[in-house]
Amino acid sequence: MSVPPAPPLLLASTSPQRRAILEQLSVPFDVVAPRYDEADAAAANETHVDAAELVRAHAAGKARSVAGGGDRPVLGVDTAVVFGSEVYGKPADAGEAAAMLERLAGRTHNVVSGLCLRTPGWEVVEHEATRVTFRPLTARDVAAYVGAGEWEQRAGAYAIQGRGAALVERIEGDYLNVVGLPAALLVRLLAARFPGTYGFG
C-alpha cells in the first residue's frame, strides 16, 4: 500500500534562505508572498521591545495573511538580531550596516526567530534563540564586508551562510536559525502535529 505524498506547506515568505532550508530538510512546500506590513523594529527605533514577542507577532502576522490552501499547513517565520536591549532588523543603508557590525564585534548577541504553523483548525506560535559570538573586527574587516554588499536585507547586517561566516567566532544553538529558519523547532512541531507525514515522528 503506497503512502500518500505529504501536502506541501505554504511558506509565507519569499526568503531564498528559508526555501533552501526546507529543501535541505526534504519538506515539500509552495511559496506564497505574505500580505503583511511588517514594521521593522530598528527602523521604528523600538530599541526596548521584547524580541521574542516581536518575532512571534510578525511570524503569526505573515502566516495569517496567507489565504487559501485548504487544510495545508501555513508556515510564517520572522528573525531578529538582539544585542542587549536592542533589536536589530535590516539596516537601511551601508552606514547603518557598518554601525551594527561595529557594535557586534567581539561580543555575543542572540538571533531570535518566531515561527507560526497554522491550519484552519489550529495555530501554534513559538520562538527559538541562538547565541552568536563575533570575533573582534578591525575597521578594515567591517569596511570589506559592507563593501561586498552581503549586509543588504539581512537582520543584523550579516549572513552567516555566506561571507558573514568569517565574522563569527562561535555559535550556541541551532545554526539554521541564524540562517533564517529555526529548523529544529519546525521539525519538532511537524513531528508532533503530523507524525510520519513529513518524515518526522
Secondary structure, DSSP 8 states (H G I E B T S, - for coil): --------EEE----HHHHHHHHHTT--EEE---------TTTTT-TTS-HHHHHHHHHHHHHHT----TT--EEEEEEEEEETTEEE---SSHHHHHHHHHHHTTSEEEEEEEEEEEETTEEEEEEEEEEEEE----HHHHHHHHHHTTTTT-GGG--TTTGGGGGEEEEES-HHHHHTS-HHHHHHHHHHHSTTTTS--
